[in-house]
Amino acid sequence: MDLTAARRTARQLVSQMTAEEKMSQLLYESPAIERLGIHEYNWWNEACHGVARAGVATVFPQSIGMAASFDPPLVHKVAAAIAEEGRAKYNKSVAHGDRGIYKGLTFWAPNINIFRDPRWGRGQETCGEDPFLTSAIARAYIAGLQGDGDFFKAAACAKHFAAHSGPERKRHGFDAVVSPKDLHETYLPAFQKAVESGVAGIMGAYNRTNGAPCCASPALMDILRRQWGFSGYFVSDCGAIADIFEGHHSAASLTEAAAMALKAGCELNCGGAYEALTDAYEADLITDEEITAAAERLFTIRAKLGEFEPQRPFADIPYAAVCCREHKALSLRAAEETLVLLENKNNFLPLDAKCAQTIAVVGPTAMNIWSLEGNYNGHADEYITVADGVRRVFSNARVTVADGAQICDGLTSRWDGFDALSSEGAAAAEDADVTILCLGLDRTVEGEELGFDNDFTEGGDRRTMRLPKCQQELAERVCDVCDNVIVAVLCGSCVDLGDRVRSHAKAVLHAWYPGALGGLAVANVLAGVTAPSGKLPITFYRDDDPLPAMENYDMTGRTYRFMTSEPLYPFGFGLSYTTFAFADAAITEQTKDTLTCEVGVTNTGSRAGRAVVQCYAKFTDSRTVTPNCQLCAIASVDLQPGEHKPVRLTVDRFWLKAVLPDGTRTDPDGGVTLFFGDGQPGKDSARISL
């Protein structure tokens, strides 16, 4: 069914409804209209990295990890698998008469907010700090989830429009003040590219942007609808319309808040505020035409999902697709591609099994399932923790496991134990040839609007780049008693291990929240079964680096594009077990909108590996401040030792524009140079001057 036919179906259905019936359909819990043969429908479903909150499903690596793969084709496959499982679960839910929450086909993902501040607890749900990388990963996810057939296999929804990235504690009443330059250069591009990719939905943020609540902002809606031509549906974040009245005090009543949102262009309310639309209608605050237009947009999406077809599309997808062997294999592959090797002194990794007869796996994430899952997750039917993975892969070694610490100080009662175990960790480590020190976090301390504060977290946001004190103590004690320490960190943002641990550790592997089989992925990389290829989608800062206040949305000093200090590890960084050389960069084709480039890549090391080719643009403009550099294309290639291949990359000229103070994109007046390599521009980069 094409869009025209879907709109025709929607108009035909909506034309038969009363005003009250139409308004009832603007709530996420849309009731049945039996006389028209319309079933109830619950719009709220989640699929950040797998079908979430609806029981068993394949749990893929968290979004920030998938971004670290720098591999949009992989993300496309993951999203297609998620859609397959979503349809399988939907088919059976409908067959059993269950049309409740988390059972529908409208998934409120991906989160494409810019991870501008590494302390933000929800940064794990994003695709990182860079607008291009976020756009590339998001477009792949949207295309994979929605499919390319006549009907949507599932409907994606990009969130949270527009400038939204903490602080969590203040989000219901916070005003993100953003300059036109930052808005159009950093915060909006991923949404614009999502619209160009045909995303079905956009979710508005909780906060205000430049004084106007995001779910009722005429300025943002003008950009979205008029300038970009978005024709899908707009949904509020959950409770955000009530916030217009209760948190932002931008309306005198809930009725007025509901009317403001609807008139601005928010068709769907996650929450109960649109129950007040009846009063708004009776008070002539909204019109029947506005109600009708909103209902038609929503029913267009439901028609594109095939809900009203005599034979529902994709009805033949069996429940056996859920957690099937193929999806688990894809989850493992994705986890392996997300792992970022930060340190590998004297090529200590891959670990020689002959030199590791006894292995200690120590730390609070060694056996922690939550540190595999992240947040917005389903439940897998099988989990492999790091300890499990090490036992499987190093099957001939004697493996000792110890907690050594809890995730964060004070989260358990002393009567429960598990709060002073660094001596246990040290005991396991001192008798081992090698200690795999498993540190990191989970959703109890890093996530969305957590209801407590302590020395480490403030409502889900981090106060520091260092680990909680109990983990730092464990790490230092382990380093005191074991010479060969490998650190594996599972969490959603950057971590500064401190000079003592970082200088002692033979290797450091950042694993993000790697999904249900992530422990096997970690073990496979440590053993050299697979080679690391992940790259950092965010800058890693030192703990004492001065960061602007989280409330400050100015991009000055933030991310690799505008920072002035030296990072702990730069955006785009990640070691391999081999080395690559890049040469002979050239433009092979040009159009009005794109450049097709080719660069030669050679594996100059002794092991097979995957080269992640990154293209950065550097340009200057006398009229404005330009980024230090801007990622503008990526591609991957697998190479055997000594092998050489040409790699083709397509550069969208959109990313080669300077953004003026008024937000206008224009060709820079200082020229553009493209750099090709496995990280940010350096002396070994191949380059093209435009």
C-alpha positions as CSV (number, residue, x, y, z in Angstrom):
1,M,0.0,0.0,0.0
2,D,1.6,3.3,-1.0
3,L,1.2,6.5,1.0
4,T,-1.7,7.8,-1.2
5,A,-3.7,4.7,-0.7
6,A,-3.0,4.7,3.0
7,R,-4.2,8.3,3.3
8,R,-7.3,7.4,1.3
9,T,-8.1,4.5,3.7
10,A,-7.5,6.8,6.7
11,R,-9.8,9.6,5.3
12,Q,-12.5,7.0,4.6
13,L,-12.4,5.7,8.2
14,V,-12.1,9.0,10.0
15,S,-14.9,10.5,7.9
16,Q,-17.3,8.1,9.6
17,M,-16.3,9.1,13.2
18,T,-17.9,11.6,15.5
19,A,-15.8,14.3,17.0
20,E,-15.6,12.4,20.3
21,E,-14.5,9.2,18.6
22,K,-11.8,11.1,16.7
23,M,-10.5,12.6,19.9
24,S,-10.4,9.2,21.6
25,Q,-8.0,8.0,18.9
26,L,-5.5,10.7,19.7
27,L,-4.5,8.9,23.0
28,Y,-1.9,6.3,22.9
29,E,-4.4,3.8,24.4
30,S,-6.8,4.2,21.4
31,P,-10.1,2.4,22.1
32,A,-12.0,0.2,19.7
33,I,-14.7,1.7,17.5
34,E,-16.7,-1.5,17.0
35,R,-19.3,-0.1,14.7
36,L,-16.5,0.7,12.2
37,G,-14.6,-2.6,12.8
38,I,-11.7,-0.7,14.4
39,H,-9.9,-2.6,17.1
40,E,-8.3,-1.0,20.1
41,Y,-4.7,-0.1,19.5
42,N,-1.9,0.8,21.9
43,W,0.7,2.9,20.2
44,W,3.4,2.5,22.9
45,N,6.1,0.0,22.1
46,E,9.9,0.1,22.5
47,A,12.7,-1.3,20.5
48,C,15.9,0.6,21.2
49,H,18.0,-2.6,20.7
50,G,15.5,-5.3,20.5
51,V,11.7,-5.7,21.2
52,A,11.5,-4.3,24.7
53,R,9.2,-4.8,27.7
54,A,7.1,-7.5,26.1
55,G,8.7,-10.6,27.5
56,V,11.3,-12.7,25.6
57,A,13.2,-11.2,22.7
58,T,16.7,-11.1,21.3
59,V,18.6,-8.5,23.3
60,F,21.1,-6.8,20.9
61,P,23.9,-4.4,22.1
62,Q,22.6,-1.1,23.4
63,S,22.4,1.7,20.8
64,I,25.6,3.4,21.8
65,G,27.4,0.1,21.3
66,M,25.9,-0.4,17.8
67,A,27.0,3.1,16.9
68,A,30.6,2.0,18.0
69,S,30.5,-0.5,15.2
70,F,30.5,2.4,12.6
71,D,28.7,-0.2,10.5
72,P,25.2,1.0,9.2
73,P,24.7,-2.2,7.1
74,L,25.0,-4.2,10.3
75,V,22.5,-1.9,12.1
76,H,20.1,-2.4,9.2
77,K,20.2,-6.1,9.7
78,V,19.7,-5.8,13.4
79,A,16.7,-3.5,12.9
80,A,15.2,-5.9,10.3
81,A,15.6,-8.7,12.9
82,I,13.8,-6.6,15.5
83,A,11.0,-5.9,13.1
84,E,10.7,-9.7,12.4
85,E,10.4,-10.4,16.1
86,G,8.0,-7.5,16.6
87,R,5.7,-8.9,13.9
88,A,6.0,-12.4,15.3
89,K,5.0,-11.2,18.8
90,Y,2.2,-9.0,17.4
91,N,0.8,-11.8,15.4
92,K,0.4,-14.0,18.4
93,S,-0.7,-11.3,20.7
94,V,-3.6,-10.4,18.3
95,A,-4.4,-14.1,17.9
96,H,-4.8,-14.3,21.7
97,G,-6.8,-11.1,22.0
98,D,-4.1,-9.1,23.6
99,R,-3.7,-5.6,22.1
100,G,-2.3,-3.9,25.2
101,I,0.8,-1.9,25.9
102,Y,4.1,-3.1,24.3
103,K,2.2,-5.3,21.9
104,G,1.8,-3.0,18.9
105,L,4.0,-2.3,15.8
106,T,4.7,1.4,16.4
107,F,8.2,1.3,18.0
108,W,9.4,4.5,19.7
109,A,12.9,4.2,18.5
110,P,15.6,5.3,17.5
111,N,16.8,7.8,20.0
112,I,18.8,10.3,17.9
113,N,19.5,13.0,20.4
114,I,23.1,14.1,20.4
115,F,25.2,12.7,23.3
116,R,26.8,16.1,23.9
117,D,27.6,15.6,27.6
118,P,29.1,12.2,28.7
119,R,27.4,12.5,32.1
120,W,23.9,12.1,30.6
121,G,22.3,8.9,31.8
122,R,20.3,8.3,28.7
123,G,23.3,8.8,26.4
124,Q,23.5,5.0,26.2
125,E,20.3,5.0,24.1
126,T,21.8,7.3,21.5
127,C,24.1,6.9,18.6
128,G,26.8,9.1,20.1
129,E,28.0,12.7,19.9
130,D,28.3,13.2,16.1
131,P,25.5,14.4,13.9
132,F,26.7,12.4,10.8
133,L,27.3,9.1,12.7
134,T,23.9,9.5,14.4
135,S,22.3,10.1,11.0
136,A,23.9,7.2,9.3
137,I,23.1,4.7,12.1
138,A,19.5,6.1,12.5
139,R,18.8,5.9,8.8
140,A,20.0,2.3,8.7
141,Y,17.8,1.4,11.7
142,I,14.7,3.1,10.2
143,A,15.1,1.4,6.9
144,G,15.7,-2.0,8.5
145,L,12.8,-1.7,10.9
146,Q,10.2,-0.3,8.4
147,G,11.3,-2.5,5.5
148,D,11.0,-1.7,1.8
149,G,7.7,-3.4,0.9
150,D,4.2,-2.1,0.3
151,F,3.5,-2.1,4.0
152,F,5.6,-1.1,7.0
153,K,6.9,-4.2,8.8
154,A,7.0,-2.0,11.8
155,A,7.0,1.8,12.2
156,A,10.0,3.7,13.6
157,C,9.8,6.9,15.6
158,A,12.8,9.2,16.0
159,K,13.1,10.9,19.4
160,H,13.3,13.3,21.2
161,F,12.6,16.4,19.0
162,A,14.6,18.6,19.3
163,A,17.3,19.7,21.8
164,H,17.2,17.1,24.5
165,S,20.1,15.5,26.4
166,G,19.7,16.1,30.1
167,P,19.8,16.9,32.9
168,E,17.3,14.1,33.8
169,R,16.4,15.7,37.1
170,K,15.1,18.9,35.5
171,R,13.6,17.6,32.2
172,H,10.0,18.3,33.0
173,G,10.5,22.0,33.5
174,F,13.8,22.7,31.8
175,D,14.4,25.2,29.0
176,A,17.2,24.3,26.6
177,V,18.5,27.6,25.3
178,V,20.1,26.9,21.9
179,S,21.5,29.3,19.3
180,P,20.3,29.0,15.7
181,K,23.8,27.9,14.7
182,D,24.0,25.1,17.3
183,L,20.4,24.0,16.6
184,H,21.0,23.6,12.8
185,E,24.6,22.4,13.0
186,T,24.3,19.9,15.9
187,Y,20.8,19.2,17.2
188,L,18.6,19.0,14.1
189,P,20.6,17.3,11.3
190,A,19.9,13.8,12.5
191,F,16.2,14.5,12.6
192,Q,16.3,16.1,9.1
193,K,18.0,13.0,7.7
194,A,15.5,10.7,9.5
195,V,12.6,12.6,7.8
196,E,14.4,12.2,4.5
197,S,14.6,8.5,5.1
198,G,10.8,8.3,5.5
199,V,10.6,7.7,9.3
200,A,6.9,7.1,10.3
201,G,7.0,9.1,13.5
202,I,8.7,11.8,15.5
203,M,8.5,12.1,19.3
204,G,8.6,15.5,21.0
205,A,10.9,16.0,24.1
206,Y,9.9,16.9,27.6
207,N,11.8,20.1,27.9
208,R,11.3,23.5,26.3
209,T,13.6,24.7,23.5
210,N,14.1,28.4,23.5
211,G,11.1,29.0,25.7
212,A,8.5,26.8,24.0
213,P,7.6,23.3,25.1
214,C,8.9,20.9,22.5
215,C,5.5,19.2,22.1
216,A,3.8,22.5,21.4
217,S,6.5,24.6,19.7
218,P,5.3,26.4,16.5
219,A,9.0,27.1,15.6
220,L,10.0,23.4,15.8
221,M,6.9,22.3,14.0
222,D,7.5,24.8,11.2
223,I,10.9,23.3,10.6
224,L,9.6,19.7,10.8
225,R,6.4,20.1,8.7
226,R,7.0,23.1,6.4
227,Q,10.7,23.2,5.8
228,W,11.4,19.4,5.8
229,G,8.0,18.2,4.6
230,F,7.5,15.6,7.3
231,S,4.2,13.8,6.7
232,G,4.2,11.2,9.5
233,Y,2.8,11.4,13.0
234,F,4.1,13.4,15.9
235,V,3.7,11.9,19.5
236,S,4.5,13.5,22.8
237,D,6.9,11.9,25.2
238,C,5.1,10.2,28.0
239,G,3.5,12.9,30.2
240,A,5.1,15.7,28.3
241,I,1.8,17.5,27.4
242,A,0.8,17.5,31.1
243,D,4.3,19.1,31.7
244,I,3.2,22.1,29.5
245,F,0.9,23.0,32.3
246,E,2.4,21.4,35.4
247,G,6.1,21.7,34.7
248,H,6.7,24.5,32.3
249,H,3.7,26.7,33.4
250,S,3.2,27.6,29.7
251,A,-0.5,27.0,29.9
252,A,-3.1,28.0,32.4
253,S,-4.7,24.6,32.6
254,L,-4.4,21.0,31.3
255,T,-7.2,21.8,28.9
256,E,-5.2,24.7,27.5
257,A,-2.0,22.6,27.3
258,A,-3.8,19.9,25.4
259,A,-5.2,22.5,22.9
260,M,-1.8,24.1,22.5
261,A,-0.1,20.8,21.6
262,L,-2.8,19.7,19.2
263,K,-2.9,23.1,17.4
264,A,0.9,23.0,17.1
265,G,0.8,19.6,15.4
266,C,1.1,16.9,18.1
267,E,-1.3,14.3,16.9
268,L,-0.8,11.6,19.6
269,N,-0.5,11.9,23.4
270,C,1.4,9.4,25.4
271,G,-0.2,10.1,28.7
272,G,-3.7,11.2,29.6
273,A,-3.7,14.9,28.9
274,Y,-5.7,14.5,25.6
275,E,-8.6,13.4,27.7
276,A,-9.0,17.1,28.2
277,L,-9.5,17.7,24.4
278,T,-13.3,17.2,24.9
279,D,-13.3,20.3,27.1
280,A,-11.1,22.1,24.7
281,Y,-13.4,21.3,21.8
282,E,-16.5,22.5,23.7
283,A,-14.7,25.7,24.7
284,D,-13.8,26.3,21.0
285,L,-10.0,26.1,21.8
286,I,-9.6,23.5,19.0
287,T,-11.6,22.9,15.8
288,D,-13.1,19.8,14.2
289,E,-10.7,20.3,11.2
290,E,-7.7,20.1,13.6
291,I,-9.0,17.0,15.2
292,T,-9.7,15.4,11.9
293,A,-6.3,16.2,10.5
294,A,-4.6,14.6,13.5
295,A,-6.8,11.4,13.3
296,E,-6.1,11.0,9.6
297,R,-2.4,11.2,10.1
298,L,-2.6,8.5,12.8
299,F,-4.8,6.2,10.8
300,T,-2.5,6.6,7.8
301,I,0.2,4.9,9.8
302,R,-2.1,2.2,11.0
303,A,-3.1,1.6,7.3
304,K,0.5,1.5,6.3
305,L,1.0,-1.2,8.9
306,G,-1.7,-3.2,7.2
307,E,-4.1,-3.2,10.1
308,F,-7.3,-2.8,8.0
309,E,-6.4,-5.3,5.2
310,P,-8.5,-8.4,4.7
311,Q,-5.3,-10.4,4.9
312,R,-2.9,-8.8,7.3
313,P,0.6,-8.5,5.9
314,F,3.4,-10.5,7.5
315,A,0.9,-12.7,9.2
316,D,2.9,-15.7,8.2
317,I,5.9,-14.7,10.4
318,P,6.0,-17.5,13.0
319,Y,6.6,-17.0,16.7
320,A,9.7,-19.2,16.2
321,A,11.4,-16.1,14.8
322,V,11.7,-14.8,18.4
323,C,15.2,-15.5,19.7
324,C,15.9,-17.8,16.8
325,R,19.4,-19.1,16.0
326,E,20.0,-16.6,13.2
327,H,19.1,-13.6,15.4
328,K,21.3,-14.8,18.2
329,A,24.2,-15.2,15.8
330,L,23.6,-11.6,14.6
331,S,23.5,-10.4,18.2
332,L,26.8,-12.0,18.9
333,R,28.3,-10.6,15.7
334,A,27.0,-7.1,16.6
335,A,28.4,-7.3,20.1
336,E,31.9,-8.3,18.7
337,E,31.8,-5.3,16.3
338,T,30.9,-2.9,19.1
339,L,33.9,-3.6,21.3
340,V,36.5,-0.9,21.4
341,L,40.1,-1.8,22.3
342,L,41.5,1.3,24.0
343,E,44.9,-0.1,25.3
344,N,47.0,-3.1,24.2
345,K,50.5,-2.7,25.6
346,N,53.2,-4.7,23.8
347,N,50.4,-6.6,21.9
348,F,49.4,-8.4,25.1
349,L,46.1,-9.3,23.4
350,P,45.0,-11.6,21.9
351,L,45.6,-13.6,25.0
352,D,47.7,-16.8,24.5
353,A,45.9,-19.6,26.2
354,K,49.2,-21.3,27.0
355,C,50.2,-18.3,29.1
356,A,46.9,-18.1,30.9
357,Q,46.5,-21.4,32.8
358,T,44.7,-19.7,35.6
359,I,42.3,-16.8,34.9
360,A,40.5,-14.7,37.5
361,V,37.4,-12.9,36.3
362,V,36.8,-10.2,39.0
363,G,34.4,-7.3,39.3
364,P,30.7,-6.3,39.6
365,T,30.0,-6.7,35.9
366,A,31.6,-10.2,35.6
367,M,28.3,-12.0,36.3
368,N,25.8,-9.1,36.0
369,I,23.0,-9.6,33.5
370,W,21.9,-6.0,33.8
371,S,25.3,-4.9,32.6
372,L,24.7,-6.8,29.4
373,E,21.2,-5.4,28.9
374,G,21.4,-1.7,29.4
375,N,17.9,-0.1,29.5
376,Y,14.9,-0.2,27.2
377,N,15.4,-3.9,26.9
378,G,13.6,-7.2,26.5
379,H,14.5,-10.4,28.3
380,A,16.7,-12.9,26.4
381,D,16.1,-16.6,26.6
382,E,19.9,-17.0,27.1
383,Y,22.6,-14.9,28.7
384,I,26.3,-15.3,28.5
385,T,28.1,-13.1,31.0
386,V,31.8,-12.3,30.8
387,A,32.6,-15.0,33.3
388,D,30.5,-17.5,31.3
389,G,32.2,-16.4,28.1
390,V,35.7,-16.8,29.5
391,R,34.8,-20.3,30.8
392,R,33.6,-21.3,27.3
393,V,36.5,-19.8,25.3
394,F,39.3,-20.6,27.7
395,S,38.0,-24.0,28.5
396,N,41.4,-25.5,29.4
397,A,42.2,-22.8,32.0
398,R,41.2,-22.8,35.6
399,V,38.8,-19.9,35.9
400,T,38.0,-18.2,39.3
401,V,35.2,-15.7,39.6
402,A,34.7,-13.0,42.3
403,D,32.4,-10.0,42.6
404,G,35.0,-7.9,44.4
405,A,32.6,-4.9,44.7
406,Q,29.1,-3.9,44.0
407,I,28.2,-1.6,41.2
408,C,28.0,1.5,43.4
409,D,28.6,2.4,47.0
410,G,25.5,2.1,49.3
411,L,23.1,0.4,46.9
412,T,22.7,-2.6,49.2
413,S,22.3,-2.9,52.9
414,R,25.3,-4.1,54.8
415,W,23.1,-6.9,56.1
416,D,22.8,-8.1,52.4
417,G,26.6,-8.4,52.0
418,F,28.2,-7.7,48.7
419,D,29.4,-4.2,49.8
420,A,32.9,-4.7,51.0
421,L,34.5,-7.4,48.9
422,S,37.6,-5.9,47.5
423,S,39.7,-8.3,49.5
424,E,37.8,-11.2,47.8
425,G,38.7,-9.7,44.4
426,A,42.3,-9.4,45.4
427,A,42.4,-12.9,46.7
428,A,41.2,-14.3,43.3
429,A,43.6,-12.0,41.4
430,E,46.8,-12.8,43.3
431,D,46.6,-16.5,42.4
432,A,45.9,-15.9,38.7
433,D,48.2,-15.7,35.7
434,V,45.8,-13.2,34.2
435,T,43.0,-11.2,35.8
436,I,40.1,-9.9,33.7
437,L,38.9,-7.0,35.7
438,C,35.2,-6.4,34.9
439,L,34.1,-2.9,35.8
440,G,31.3,-0.6,34.8
441,L,27.7,0.2,35.5
442,D,24.1,-0.9,34.9
443,R,20.7,0.7,34.8
444,T,20.4,1.0,38.5
445,V,22.8,4.0,38.5
446,E,22.9,5.1,34.8
447,G,19.7,5.7,33.0
448,E,16.4,7.6,32.7
449,E,15.2,9.8,35.6
450,L,16.3,7.5,38.4
451,G,14.6,8.5,41.7
452,F,17.7,8.9,43.9
453,D,21.0,10.7,44.2
454,N,24.3,9.7,45.7
455,D,28.0,10.5,45.3
456,F,28.0,9.0,41.8
457,T,24.6,9.6,40.2
458,E,22.1,12.5,40.2
459,G,18.8,11.2,39.1
460,G,20.4,8.9,36.5
461,D,23.1,11.3,35.3
462,R,26.7,10.7,36.3
463,R,28.6,13.2,38.5
464,T,32.0,12.0,37.4
465,M,33.9,10.2,34.6
466,R,35.5,8.0,37.2
467,L,33.9,4.7,38.4
468,P,32.2,4.5,41.8
469,K,34.6,4.5,44.7
470,C,34.1,0.9,45.6
471,Q,35.1,-0.2,42.0
472,Q,38.1,2.2,42.0
473,E,39.3,0.6,45.2
474,L,38.8,-2.9,43.8
475,A,40.7,-2.0,40.6
476,E,43.7,-0.6,42.5
477,R,43.9,-3.6,44.8
478,V,43.8,-6.0,41.9
479,C,46.6,-4.1,40.2
480,D,48.6,-4.3,43.4
481,V,48.5,-8.1,43.4
482,C,48.4,-9.2,39.7
483,D,50.9,-8.2,37.0
484,N,48.7,-9.2,34.1
485,V,45.4,-7.3,34.3
486,I,43.0,-6.8,31.4
487,V,40.2,-4.3,32.1
488,A,36.8,-4.8,30.5
489,V,34.4,-2.0,31.1
490,L,30.6,-2.4,30.6
491,C,28.7,0.8,30.7
492,G,27.0,3.4,28.5
493,S,29.5,6.3,28.4
494,C,33.2,7.1,28.9
495,V,35.2,6.1,31.9
496,D,38.5,7.4,33.2
497,L,40.1,4.5,35.1
498,G,42.7,6.8,36.6
499,D,46.5,6.8,36.1
500,R,47.2,4.0,38.5
501,V,44.9,1.4,36.8
502,R,45.4,2.7,33.2
503,S,49.2,2.5,33.5
504,H,49.2,-0.9,35.1
505,A,46.6,-2.6,32.9
506,K,48.0,-4.6,30.0
507,A,44.8,-4.0,27.9
508,V,41.6,-2.1,28.2
509,L,38.4,-3.1,26.3
510,H,35.3,-0.9,26.4
511,A,32.3,-3.1,25.9
512,W,29.3,-0.8,26.4
513,Y,26.2,-2.8,27.2
514,P,26.9,-5.6,24.8
515,G,23.6,-7.5,24.7
516,A,22.6,-10.9,26.0
517,L,25.6,-12.7,24.5
518,G,28.0,-9.9,25.1
519,G,30.1,-12.0,27.5
520,L,31.0,-14.4,24.8
521,A,31.8,-11.5,22.5
522,V,34.3,-10.1,25.1
523,A,35.9,-13.5,25.5
524,N,36.1,-14.1,21.7
525,V,38.0,-10.8,21.3
526,L,40.3,-11.4,24.2
527,A,41.2,-14.8,22.8
528,G,41.6,-13.5,19.2
529,V,38.7,-15.6,17.9
530,T,37.6,-12.3,16.5
531,A,39.5,-9.1,16.1
532,P,38.4,-5.8,17.6
533,S,37.1,-3.2,15.2
534,G,34.9,-0.9,17.2
535,K,35.5,2.9,17.2
536,L,34.5,5.4,19.9
537,P,31.2,7.2,19.0
538,I,31.9,9.7,21.8
539,T,34.9,11.5,23.2
540,F,36.5,10.0,26.3
541,Y,37.3,12.8,28.7
542,R,39.6,12.7,31.7
543,D,37.8,12.9,35.0
544,D,39.2,16.3,35.8
545,D,38.5,17.8,32.4
546,P,36.5,21.0,32.8
547,L,33.1,20.4,31.2
548,P,30.4,23.0,30.8
549,A,27.4,22.7,33.1
550,M,25.0,20.1,31.7
551,E,22.3,22.7,31.6
552,N,24.4,24.7,29.1
553,Y,23.4,23.6,25.6
554,D,26.1,25.8,23.8
555,M,28.4,23.5,21.9
556,T,31.5,25.5,22.7
557,G,34.1,23.1,24.2
558,R,31.9,20.1,23.7
559,T,32.6,16.9,21.7
560,Y,35.5,16.4,19.3
561,R,34.0,19.0,16.9
562,F,34.4,21.9,19.3
563,M,36.6,20.9,22.2
564,T,40.0,22.6,22.8
565,S,41.6,20.3,25.3
566,E,43.2,16.9,24.6
567,P,40.9,14.0,25.2
568,L,41.7,10.8,27.1
569,Y,40.7,8.9,23.9
570,P,39.4,10.7,20.9
571,F,36.2,10.2,19.0
572,G,36.7,7.6,16.3
573,F,39.5,5.9,18.1
574,G,39.8,2.1,18.5
575,L,42.8,-0.3,18.2
576,S,42.9,-3.5,16.1
577,Y,45.2,-6.5,16.3
578,T,46.7,-5.4,13.0
579,T,47.5,-2.1,11.3
580,F,46.2,-0.4,8.1
581,A,47.6,2.1,5.6
582,F,45.5,4.5,3.5
583,A,46.6,6.0,0.2
584,D,45.6,7.2,-3.2
585,A,42.4,9.0,-2.3
586,A,40.5,10.3,-5.3
587,I,37.1,11.6,-6.3
588,T,35.6,9.2,-8.9
589,E,32.2,10.8,-9.4
590,Q,30.4,14.1,-8.5
591,T,26.8,15.2,-8.5
592,K,25.1,18.3,-7.2
593,D,24.5,16.5,-3.8
594,T,27.2,14.0,-3.4
595,L,30.9,13.1,-4.0
596,T,31.9,9.5,-4.6
597,C,35.4,8.9,-3.3
598,E,37.8,6.0,-3.4
599,V,40.8,5.3,-1.1
600,G,43.2,2.4,-1.1
601,V,43.4,0.4,2.2
602,T,46.2,-2.1,2.9
603,N,46.5,-4.4,5.9
604,T,50.1,-3.8,6.9
605,G,50.1,-6.1,9.9
606,S,50.3,-9.9,10.5
607,R,46.7,-10.6,11.4
608,A,43.4,-10.4,9.6
609,G,41.2,-7.5,10.6
610,R,38.5,-5.1,9.7
611,A,39.4,-1.5,8.7
612,V,36.8,1.1,9.6
613,V,37.5,3.8,7.1
614,Q,36.5,7.3,8.4
615,C,36.3,10.4,6.2
616,Y,36.6,13.7,7.9
617,A,36.1,17.2,6.4
618,K,38.1,20.2,7.6
619,F,37.1,23.6,6.5
620,T,37.1,27.2,7.6
621,D,34.8,30.1,7.1
622,S,35.5,33.8,7.9
623,R,31.9,34.4,8.9
624,T,31.5,31.7,11.6
625,V,33.2,29.2,13.9
626,T,33.6,25.9,12.1
627,P,34.1,22.4,13.7
628,N,37.7,21.2,14.3
629,C,36.7,18.5,11.8
630,Q,33.5,16.8,10.8
631,L,32.9,13.1,10.1
632,C,31.2,12.8,6.8
633,A,31.5,9.2,5.5
634,I,32.3,5.8,6.8
635,A,32.9,2.3,5.3
636,S,34.3,-1.0,6.4
637,V,36.5,-3.6,4.7
638,D,37.8,-7.0,5.9
639,L,41.5,-7.6,4.9
640,Q,43.9,-10.5,5.3
641,P,47.5,-9.7,6.1
642,G,49.1,-7.8,3.2
643,E,45.9,-7.5,1.3
644,H,45.0,-4.3,-0.4
645,K,41.5,-3.1,-1.6
646,P,40.0,0.1,-2.9
647,V,37.2,1.3,-0.7
648,R,34.4,3.5,-2.0
649,L,32.7,6.1,0.2
650,T,29.9,8.5,-0.7
651,V,30.0,12.0,0.9
652,D,26.8,14.0,1.2
653,R,27.7,17.6,0.5
654,F,25.3,18.5,3.4
655,W,28.1,17.7,5.8
656,L,30.6,20.0,3.9
657,K,28.6,23.2,4.7
658,A,29.5,25.9,7.1
659,V,26.6,26.9,9.4
660,L,26.3,30.7,9.9
661,P,25.2,32.3,13.2
662,D,21.6,32.5,11.9
663,G,21.5,28.8,11.2
664,T,22.0,29.0,7.4
665,R,24.0,26.3,5.7
666,T,26.4,27.6,3.1
667,D,29.6,26.6,1.2
668,P,32.6,27.6,3.4
669,D,34.7,30.4,2.0
670,G,38.0,28.8,3.2
671,G,38.0,25.6,1.1
672,V,37.4,22.0,2.1
673,T,39.9,19.1,2.6
674,L,38.8,15.5,3.1
675,F,40.9,13.1,5.2
676,F,40.7,9.3,5.0
677,G,42.0,7.0,7.8
678,D,41.0,5.0,10.8
679,G,40.4,8.0,13.0
680,Q,40.4,11.8,13.1
681,P,42.8,13.6,10.6
682,G,46.4,12.8,11.2
683,K,49.8,12.7,9.5
684,D,49.0,9.2,8.0
685,S,45.6,10.2,6.6
686,A,45.1,10.1,2.8
687,R,43.6,13.4,1.7
688,I,41.7,15.3,-1.1
689,S,41.5,19.1,-1.4
690,L,38.3,20.3,-2.9
